[in-house]
Amino acid sequence: MIQCSILVLPPPPSAPKPVGARPPRQFFALDRFASELATALGTQVLIIEGELDQAPADGFILVLGGDLAGWRDDPALSSRCVPLGATLGDAFRVVSALGMPAAVTSEGYLEWQQGLGVSGLVTDAEVARAAGLTLGPSRGSASMIEADGPLPATLASYLQRWPSNPQASS
């Protein structure tokens, strides 16, 4: 069984504090995303608001916020992380260069929030083909997924095919 959690990293101390802004968990509808992903995976998806060292030691970590370049030095960690809300360029870069399983672009996540199907999910092309997903534009080994299904269900289908699937500890 796949273990998966969502980690909401705090903004850097230098980040501006918008007046009247909703907390990230509420703004990004993370409880709804976690619920839909949990249904698709058949397991619980935890939401952790904190630092990377607070994430579970096993399973995939969907990460909202933070500096993606800093994970380059830890392949074991980057092979478990799926950035949420990445720019399109960063999404292709982290999948093909850093070995992250997938990345969800900010545009794709916003489209999911609005109920507009799947776009913005960047994956390893070979694994996506094995999962039966339709590939779109590619860069290197990474491809954008083109599908009409819900983002959490498509992501779950893909993660279940990831070759180094970080299974939950028994």
C-alpha positions, 0 to 999 in steps of 0.5 A, spaced: 500 500 500 502 506 498 503 511 503 502 519 501 502 525 505 502 533 503 507 537 507 505 545 507 512 548 508 512 555 511 514 561 507 521 564 508 521 569 513 523 574 508 516 573 504 511 579 504 505 577 509 499 579 505 493 582 509 487 578 509 490 572 506 487 565 507 492 560 510 495 555 505 491 549 507 485 553 506 487 557 500 489 551 496 483 546 498 488 541 501 483 537 505 479 536 499 485 534 495 487 529 500 481 526 501 480 525 493 487 522 493 486 518 499 480 515 495 484 514 489 489 510 493 485 507 498 489 509 504 489 515 508 493 522 506 496 526 512 497 533 511 503 536 515 504 543 516 511 544 518 518 543 516 521 537 511 524 533 517 516 533 520 514 529 514 514 521 515 520 517 513 516 513 508 512 514 502 511 520 497 511 527 500 507 532 496 510 538 497 507 545 497 512 551 498 519 551 499 526 551 494 526 545 490 533 546 488 535 545 495 533 537 494 538 536 489 543 533 494 539 528 497 536 523 491 533 519 496 528 525 498 527 527 492 525 521 489 519 521 494 517 528 493 512 531 488 512 539 488 505 542 488 504 549 485 511 549 481 512 553 475 512 549 468 519 550 467 521 547 474 516 542 474 519 539 467 526 540 471 525 537 477 522 531 474 528 530 468 534 533 472 532 531 480 529 525 479 522 527 482 517 522 481 512 528 478 510 535 479 504 539 479 504 546 476 500 552 479 496 552 473 494 545 473 492 545 481 488 551 480 484 548 474 483 542 479 480 547 484 475 549 479 473 542 476 477 543 469 480 536 469 487 534 468 493 538 466 499 541 469 501 534 471 508 533 469 511 526 470 516 521 467 514 519 460 516 511 461 512 511 467 506 515 465 506 510 458 506 504 463 500 507 467 496 508 461 496 515 461 496 520 455 502 524 454 502 531 451 508 536 451 515 533 453 522 535 455 527 530 456 525 524 460 519 528 462 512 529 459 506 533 461 499 528 462 493 530 458 487 527 461 480 528 462 480 525 469 481 528 476 488 530 478 488 526 484 486 520 481 490 521 475 496 522 480 494 516 484 494 512 478 501 514 476 504 514 483 502 506 483 506 505 477 512 509 480 518 503 480 521 505 486 514 506 490 516 508 497 511 503 500 509 504 507 513 500 513 510 494 515 
